[in-house]
Amino acid sequence: MPRKLIVLALGGNALIKDTDKPSLEVQFKNASGIVKDILALSKNHDIVITFGNGPQVGNILLQVEAAAGIAYKIPLEVCVAESQGEIGYIIEQVLRNQNKNAPVISILTQVLVSKEDKAFKNPSKFIGPFYSRKQAAHLAKKGFSIKKDSNRGFRRVVPSPQPLKVIESKIIQQLVKQHNLVIAAGGGGIPVIRERGKFKGIEAVIDKDLASSCLATSIQANQLLMLTAVPHVYLNFGEKSRAAIKNTSLQKLKPHYALGQFPPGNMGPKILAAMQFLEKNHKGKVIITDFKNLKKALQGKAGTIITR
C-alpha cells in the first residue's frame, strides 16, 4: 500500500503553551511529548512538519528592541528566519534523540508574496507581547503599528500577505520522495518578494496555516492535518449553542465561512487554508483537531474531517 503524504501543521503554542514561562528548556520538554506521535505516524506515512512561531518570534523581537543602538538592526523577515532555525533545531534534535535513525531534516523556507498585497496597507497580524496603553503609545511614536488585541491589551501588528509560492517546494518534494521527515515553512515561511528578477525579503508575517496549505498543494500532499488547542471546529463557538463539526464537505463549509462563523484571529485561517487546499486537490482531505485526538482523527473517529 503506497504511503500517504501528510503536511502536519503544529499550532503556534505547541512548544510554548499559554501557561508556560518561555524558555528553551520548556520547548525541548514540550517537543518531547509531541514527537512520539509523529514518529509513530511516520512509520506508515511521509510527513512534512510545519509550525507556528508566535511566542518565539515575539521573543526575538524583544531582544532586537532591547539591543537597539547596541547591535545591528534585524528586520522582521530575518527574525522569522531565526525562529525557523530555533524551532527546527529543537524538533529535529528531539526526533533524533527518540530515534537516532530518524531521517529528519530542517529546511529554511522562503515563501513568495506580492508587494502589492493589500495587507501591506493594513497591518493586522498580532505578534509579540502585550503592552499597556502607555507602552503602546510610546511604541506608536517610534513608528510601530499598534492595535488593541481584544480585551487583553495592546500588541504590535504587521502585514500578513497571502502566500503565493513556497520557493523550496521542489526540494522538499524530492526529500519526501526519499522518505525523509522534513521540517519546513516554519512560522509561515520567510516572506520574500520578487524584484527585478531577484528575491528580496520583506517585513511581514505569513499565516502558518495558509502557508501550510500552499505547501501541501505544491508537493501534492494527500492530507493537510492542522493541530490546534480544541478537538473540533465548532459552529457558534463560545456560545451555549455551540456545535462540533465532525465530518463535512467543502461545499457545506463555505456558507458558514461566508457568514463569519470562524473569526480571523481564531479558526478563520484554518478554515480558509482547508478551503484553498481542497479547491486545488479534489481527492485531498483536511483534518483539524488536537494532539490528544490525533490517532483517532486519522482513523476517521475524531476531529473535524473535511473533504471535497
MIVO-82844 format. One record per residue (C-alpha): y, z, x. Coordinates in steps of 0.2 Angstrom, whole numbers, padded with zeros to 4 digits, always signed. Layout:
// residues N
YZX/...
***
This chain:
// residues 308
+0000+0000+0000/+0017-0005+0008/+0029+0009+0012/+0044+0010+0002/+0061+0011+0010/+0072+0026+0004/+0090+0029+0008/+0091+0048+0007/+0109+0054+0004/+0112+0073+0008/+0126+0082-0001/+0141+0087+0008/+0136+0105+0008/+0118+0103+0014/+0121+0111+0031/+0136+0122+0026/+0135+0130+0009/+0150+0137+0000/+0144+0154+0003/+0141+0152+0022/+0153+0156+0036/+0154+0139+0045/+0146+0139+0062/+0134+0128+0072/+0121+0142+0071/+0122+0141+0051/+0120+0122+0052/+0104+0122+0063/+0097+0136+0051/+0100+0126+0035/+0094+0110+0043/+0078+0118+0047/+0075+0121+0029/+0079+0103+0024/+0069+0093+0037/+0052+0099+0032/+0053+0090+0016/+0060+0075+0025/+0046+0074+0037/+0033+0076+0024/+0041+0061+0014/+0042+0051+0030/+0023+0050+0031/+0022+0038+0017/+0040+0031+0016/+0053+0023+0028/+0069+0034+0027/+0087+0032+0031/+0096+0048+0030/+0115+0048+0026/+0125+0064+0024/+0142+0071+0019/+0154+0079+0032/+0167+0088+0021/+0166+0105+0030/+0163+0098+0047/+0177+0085+0047/+0189+0099+0040/+0184+0110+0054/+0188+0096+0067/+0205+0093+0058/+0209+0111+0060/+0205+0110+0079/+0216+0095+0080/+0231+0103+0071/+0229+0119+0082/+0229+0109+0098/+0244+0098+0093/+0256+0096+0108/+0242+0103+0120/+0228+0090+0118/+0229+0071+0114/+0230+0067+0096/+0214+0062+0087/+0216+0051+0071/+0206+0054+0056/+0193+0040+0058/+0189+0047+0076/+0187+0064+0068/+0174+0056+0056/+0165+0049+0071/+0165+0066+0079/+0157+0073+0064/+0144+0060+0063/+0139+0064+0081/+0139+0083+0077/+0128+0082+0061/+0117+0068+0068/+0113+0078+0083/+0109+0094+0073/+0097+0084+0061/+0089+0074+0075/+0086+0089+0086/+0079+0100+0071/+0067+0085+0066/+0061+0083+0084/+0058+0102+0086/+0047+0102+0070/+0038+0086+0075/+0040+0081+0093/+0033+0064+0090/+0046+0060+0076/+0053+0043+0079/+0071+0048+0075/+0087+0041+0080/+0106+0043+0075/+0117+0029+0073/+0136+0030+0074/+0140+0019+0059/+0156+0009+0056/+0160+0003+0038/+0172-0011+0034/+0186-0008+0021/+0201-0018+0016/+0218-0013+0022/+0224-0020+0005/+0213-0007-0004/+0224+0002-0017/+0218+0019-0011/+0230+0017+0004/+0244+0018-0008/+0237+0033-0017/+0228+0045-0006/+0216+0055-0017/+0201+0061-0007/+0202+0080-0003/+0197+0085+0014/+0199+0101+0025/+0203+0119+0020/+0213+0126+0006/+0231+0131+0008/+0243+0142+0000/+0259+0134-0009/+0269+0139+0006/+0257+0132+0019/+0256+0116+0008/+0275+0114+0008/+0276+0116+0027/+0262+0103+0029/+0270+0091+0017/+0286+0092+0028/+0276+0087+0043/+0271+0071+0034/+0254+0076+0027/+0249+0071+0009/+0245+0087-0001/+0239+0089-0018/+0233+0104-0029/+0214+0104-0030/+0210+0111-0047/+0215+0130-0048/+0208+0134-0030/+0223+0130-0020/+0231+0115-0011/+0222+0103+0001/+0226+0088+0011/+0222+0071+0003/+0218+0055+0012/+0214+0037+0007/+0196+0034+0001/+0194+0015+0001/+0179+0006-0006/+0166+0002+0007/+0163-0017+0009/+0150-0019+0023/+0140-0007+0035/+0143-0015+0052/+0127-0009+0059/+0116-0013+0044/+0106-0026+0053/+0102-0015+0067/+0097-0001+0055/+0086-0013+0046/+0077-0018+0062/+0074+0001+0067/+0067+0004+0049/+0055-0010+0050/+0048-0002+0066/+0046+0014+0055/+0059+0024+0064/+0068+0038+0055/+0086+0033+0055/+0101+0044+0053/+0116+0034+0048/+0133+0031+0038/+0137+0050+0040/+0152+0055+0031/+0153+0038+0023/+0154+0030+0039/+0169+0027+0051/+0182+0017+0042/+0187+0000+0050/+0197-0015+0045/+0196-0032+0052/+0212-0038+0061/+0214-0055+0069/+0195-0056+0070/+0193-0039+0078/+0188-0022+0071/+0201-0008+0071/+0199+0010+0065/+0210+0016+0050/+0214+0033+0044/+0203+0036+0029/+0188+0044+0022/+0175+0034+0013/+0164+0042-0001/+0147+0046+0006/+0138+0041-0010/+0147+0024-0011/+0143+0020+0007/+0125+0025+0005/+0124+0013-0010/+0132-0001+0001/+0119+0003+0015/+0105+0004+0003/+0109-0013-0004/+0112-0021+0014/+0095-0015+0020/+0086-0019+0004/+0080-0001+0000/+0068+0002-0014/+0076+0018-0019/+0093+0027-0017/+0090+0046-0018/+0105+0057-0019/+0103+0076-0017/+0116+0087-0024/+0118+0105-0030/+0111+0103-0048/+0094+0097-0054/+0100+0084-0066/+0115+0074-0070/+0122+0081-0087/+0132+0075-0101/+0146+0087-0106/+0144+0096-0090/+0152+0114-0091/+0151+0115-0109/+0138+0124-0121/+0133+0107-0127/+0128+0100-0110/+0113+0089-0110/+0102+0084-0095/+0099+0066-0092/+0082+0063-0086/+0076+0045-0087/+0089+0032-0091/+0094+0014-0088/+0110+0006-0080/+0115-0001-0097/+0114+0016-0106/+0123+0025-0092/+0138+0013-0091/+0146+0018-0108/+0146+0037-0103/+0154+0032-0086/+0167+0022-0095/+0171+0037-0107/+0174+0049-0092/+0159+0059-0093/+0157+0060-0074/+0173+0066-0066/+0179+0058-0050/+0178+0074-0040/+0161+0078-0046/+0147+0067-0052/+0158+0052-0054/+0155+0044-0036/+0136+0047-0038/+0135+0038-0054/+0146+0024-0048/+0135+0022-0032/+0120+0021-0043/+0128+0008-0054/+0133-0003-0039/+0116-0001-0031/+0107-0006-0047/+0118-0021-0051/+0113-0029-0035/+0095-0023-0034/+0086-0026-0050/+0070-0018-0045/+0078-0003-0037/+0078+0015-0043/+0090+0029-0041/+0086+0047-0041/+0099+0061-0042/+0093+0079-0040/+0092+0094-0029/+0081+0099-0014/+0071+0110-0025/+0065+0096-0036/+0064+0083-0023/+0045+0081-0023/+0043+0081-0042/+0058+0069-0044/+0048+0056-0033/+0034+0058-0044/+0045+0055-0059/+0043+0073-0066/+0061+0080-0062/+0079+0075-0058/+0089+0061-0066/+0080+0044-0063/+0090+0028-0066/+0083+0011-0066/+0089-0007-0071/
***
